[in-house]
């Protein structure tokens, strides 16, 4: 009797994972970089680590972003756009000044709560030579969105509208620093933090002097 031949091995039906498109790979690298920058900061993150986390070669990172700096800039630009978009969407000339302040403070705290990694990146120091991304530049960008509302309020109260940019910087800086504290402590509810911020800012703004001066002659 002839031997029954063994059946030939069938090729595996398991399909290999489809390769990412260039756009998909870019988005993956942005997400990987965002997480690493949030956890370790710019200086603490290397191209080697970014490539390893994304399971790609180092040249792939350079191909898409030209290096770590390019990737960082994209991540920061996206976070600033998200934050400014949230705050700008709350601002309206039709609202009262206090309600506008409440909504702006709430928008910032909403961003911190839902984009914790992004905010951690924004409050870290940016790399040397980076034109955007520092905490100071973030405050400046947000302040520019609210200074025209303050200027209108100052005119209504017969205060000098030329000082509105200064007060916008102070106001936004106070809110942003408080948000940074809240991110680390979380000892109060978000709405309570917003209420206390508005309490200090509004009650202070409500009693502004037309020509403030220091009580002690320096």
Backbone torsions as a table, in degrees:
resi	resn	phi	psi	omega
1	UNK	NA	134.1	179.0
2	UNK	-68.9	146.6	175.8
3	UNK	-70.0	138.3	176.2
4	UNK	-77.4	121.8	-178.0
5	UNK	-68.4	143.8	178.2
6	UNK	-69.7	138.6	178.8
7	UNK	-63.9	142.3	177.7
8	UNK	-65.5	144.8	179.6
9	UNK	-68.1	125.7	-179.1
10	UNK	-77.0	144.0	177.0
11	UNK	-63.3	147.3	-178.2
12	UNK	-62.5	135.4	178.6
13	UNK	-89.9	-5.3	179.4
14	UNK	-73.2	116.6	-178.1
15	UNK	-80.1	140.9	177.3
16	UNK	-70.9	156.0	-180.0
17	UNK	-61.4	132.2	179.9
18	UNK	-62.3	142.7	179.1
19	UNK	-70.3	144.0	178.2
20	UNK	-71.0	147.3	171.4
21	UNK	-73.7	167.5	178.6
22	UNK	-58.0	-40.1	-179.8
23	UNK	-66.2	-43.2	179.5
24	UNK	-63.9	-40.7	179.2
25	UNK	-64.6	-40.4	178.8
26	UNK	-61.2	-45.4	179.7
27	UNK	-63.8	-37.9	178.6
28	UNK	-63.1	-43.7	-179.9
29	UNK	-65.3	-35.7	177.6
30	UNK	-64.4	-43.2	179.7
31	UNK	-66.4	-41.2	178.2
32	UNK	-63.4	-47.6	179.3
33	UNK	-61.7	-41.1	179.7
34	UNK	-58.1	-45.2	-179.2
35	UNK	-66.5	-43.7	-179.0
36	UNK	-67.4	-42.2	178.5
37	UNK	-63.4	-36.3	178.7
38	UNK	-68.1	-39.8	-176.5
39	UNK	-79.5	-37.9	-170.6
40	UNK	-119.9	-9.5	-176.3
41	UNK	81.3	171.4	-178.2
42	UNK	-64.9	-49.9	-176.8
43	UNK	-65.5	-32.8	-177.0
44	UNK	-81.3	-3.4	-179.2
45	UNK	-107.7	134.9	-179.8
46	UNK	-114.5	158.6	175.8
47	UNK	-61.7	-36.9	179.0
48	UNK	-59.5	-42.2	-178.7
49	UNK	-70.3	-38.3	177.3
50	UNK	-60.8	-46.7	-179.4
51	UNK	-63.7	-41.7	-178.5
52	UNK	-64.7	-43.4	-179.7
53	UNK	-64.8	-31.5	-179.2
54	UNK	-91.5	-3.0	-179.0
55	UNK	59.3	44.6	177.0
56	UNK	-132.3	173.1	177.2
57	UNK	-85.0	159.5	177.9
58	UNK	-58.1	-41.7	179.8
59	UNK	-57.6	-26.6	178.9
60	UNK	-65.2	-39.0	178.3
61	UNK	-64.7	-44.0	179.5
62	UNK	-65.8	-35.5	-179.4
63	UNK	-61.9	-40.8	-176.4
64	UNK	-84.3	-34.3	-171.2
65	UNK	-128.2	-5.1	-179.1
66	UNK	76.5	1.0	179.8
67	UNK	138.4	-177.3	-178.3
68	UNK	-63.2	-38.4	-178.7
69	UNK	-61.0	-41.7	-179.8
70	UNK	-64.9	-40.8	178.1
71	UNK	-64.8	-43.3	179.7
72	UNK	-60.6	-42.8	-179.0
73	UNK	-61.5	-40.4	179.0
74	UNK	-65.2	-44.6	179.8
75	UNK	-60.3	-47.2	-178.6
76	UNK	-64.3	-44.2	-180.0
77	UNK	-58.9	-39.7	179.4
78	UNK	-66.8	-40.6	-178.6
79	UNK	-68.0	-42.4	179.0
80	UNK	-63.4	-40.8	179.0
81	UNK	-62.7	-41.1	179.9
82	UNK	-65.4	-43.3	-179.0
83	UNK	-68.0	-47.8	-179.8
84	UNK	-63.6	-37.8	178.9
85	UNK	-62.3	-41.2	179.6
86	UNK	-66.3	-40.8	-178.7
87	UNK	-73.5	-45.1	-179.1
88	UNK	-59.8	-35.5	179.9
89	UNK	-64.9	-18.4	-180.0
90	UNK	-92.1	-14.4	-173.8
91	UNK	-87.2	132.3	179.6
92	UNK	-153.0	135.4	178.2
93	UNK	-67.5	-17.4	-178.2
94	UNK	-79.3	-17.3	-179.3
95	UNK	-87.2	156.7	173.6
96	UNK	-69.9	159.7	-176.3
97	UNK	-61.9	-42.5	-179.2
98	UNK	-65.6	-42.5	179.6
99	UNK	-64.1	-37.7	176.8
100	UNK	-62.0	-44.3	178.2
101	UNK	-61.6	-43.0	179.6
102	UNK	-61.7	-43.6	-178.0
103	UNK	-69.0	-38.1	179.6
104	UNK	-65.8	-43.7	177.5
105	UNK	-62.9	-42.0	178.6
106	UNK	-63.9	-38.3	-180.0
107	UNK	-64.4	-40.6	178.6
108	UNK	-65.2	-43.8	179.5
109	UNK	-67.9	-33.6	174.8
110	UNK	-61.3	-44.1	179.4
111	UNK	-61.9	-45.5	-179.4
112	UNK	-60.2	-40.6	-177.9
113	UNK	-68.8	-41.4	-174.8
114	UNK	-92.8	-15.5	-179.3
115	UNK	-131.6	55.6	-175.1
116	UNK	-57.1	-45.7	179.8
117	UNK	-61.0	-42.5	-179.4
118	UNK	-62.5	-42.5	-179.2
119	UNK	-67.8	-36.8	177.7
120	UNK	-61.1	-36.1	177.9
121	UNK	-67.0	-43.4	-176.1
122	UNK	-66.9	-32.1	-176.8
123	UNK	-88.1	-5.8	174.0
124	UNK	-80.4	160.4	175.5
125	UNK	-68.8	137.2	177.2
126	UNK	-79.7	159.9	179.6
127	UNK	-65.2	155.8	-179.6
128	UNK	-57.8	135.7	178.7
129	UNK	84.9	-4.3	180.0
130	UNK	-80.7	118.6	-174.9
131	UNK	-70.5	-25.1	-179.3
132	UNK	-129.4	167.2	174.1
133	UNK	106.7	-13.0	177.9
134	UNK	-77.6	160.1	179.5
135	UNK	-61.0	-38.5	179.8
136	UNK	-63.3	-42.0	-179.5
137	UNK	-69.7	-32.4	176.5
138	UNK	-62.9	-48.6	179.6
139	UNK	-59.6	-41.0	-179.8
140	UNK	-63.4	-42.2	-179.6
141	UNK	-64.2	-43.5	-179.8
142	UNK	-68.4	-41.5	-178.5
143	UNK	-60.6	-35.8	-179.3
144	UNK	-64.4	-22.4	179.7
145	UNK	-78.9	-22.8	-174.2
146	UNK	-110.0	-11.2	-173.4
147	UNK	-65.6	-30.9	-179.6
148	UNK	-68.9	-30.0	177.2
149	UNK	-70.7	-40.9	176.4
150	UNK	-64.1	-39.4	-179.7
151	UNK	-60.5	-42.2	178.6
152	UNK	-64.3	-40.1	178.4
153	UNK	-66.4	-38.9	179.0
154	UNK	-64.2	-41.6	178.6
155	UNK	-61.3	-41.5	-179.4
156	UNK	-62.7	-33.4	-178.5
157	UNK	-95.1	8.0	-179.9
158	UNK	61.1	37.0	172.0
159	UNK	-101.6	164.1	-176.9
160	UNK	-72.7	110.4	-178.8
161	UNK	-67.3	-16.7	179.3
162	UNK	-67.4	-18.8	179.6
163	UNK	-89.2	-2.6	-177.9
164	UNK	-56.8	-42.1	178.7
165	UNK	-59.6	-37.5	178.9
166	UNK	-64.4	-46.9	-179.5
167	UNK	-67.3	-32.2	177.1
168	UNK	-63.9	-41.9	177.3
169	UNK	-61.8	-45.2	-179.0
170	UNK	-64.8	-43.3	-177.6
171	UNK	-65.4	-48.5	-179.2
172	UNK	-66.8	-38.3	177.4
173	UNK	-60.8	-41.1	178.6
174	UNK	-62.5	-45.3	-179.4
175	UNK	-65.9	-43.2	-177.3
176	UNK	-66.0	-42.5	179.5
177	UNK	-67.1	-37.6	176.2
178	UNK	-64.9	-39.3	176.8
179	UNK	-62.1	-38.1	177.7
180	UNK	-63.9	-42.1	176.9
181	UNK	-62.1	-44.5	-178.2
182	UNK	-64.7	-34.9	178.9
183	UNK	-58.9	-38.6	-177.4
184	UNK	-85.7	-31.2	-174.5
185	UNK	-95.3	-46.6	-177.4
186	UNK	50.5	35.6	-179.4
187	UNK	-86.9	-9.4	179.8
188	UNK	-129.1	154.9	175.5
189	UNK	-68.7	150.5	-178.0
190	UNK	-56.7	-43.4	-178.6
191	UNK	-65.4	-33.8	178.6
192	UNK	-68.8	-40.6	177.8
193	UNK	-61.0	-46.1	179.6
194	UNK	-61.2	-41.2	-178.9
195	UNK	-63.7	-41.7	179.5
196	UNK	-69.5	-36.6	176.0
197	UNK	-60.4	-48.2	-179.1
198	UNK	-65.1	-36.4	179.3
199	UNK	-57.9	-48.3	-180.0
200	UNK	-68.7	-47.5	-176.2
201	UNK	-66.1	-47.0	-174.9
202	UNK	-70.5	-46.9	-178.7
203	UNK	-67.2	-26.1	172.9
204	UNK	-73.1	-45.7	-179.9
205	UNK	-64.7	-31.5	-176.4
206	UNK	-67.0	-20.6	-176.6
207	UNK	-122.3	33.2	179.5
208	UNK	-64.4	140.8	174.4
209	UNK	-85.1	146.7	-179.9
210	UNK	-66.6	-38.4	179.4
211	UNK	-132.2	80.5	-177.6
212	UNK	-64.8	145.0	177.4
213	UNK	-145.6	152.0	178.2
214	UNK	-72.5	144.1	-179.1
215	UNK	-76.2	-21.2	179.3
216	UNK	-108.5	126.5	179.9
217	UNK	-72.7	116.2	-178.3
218	UNK	-96.3	NA	NA
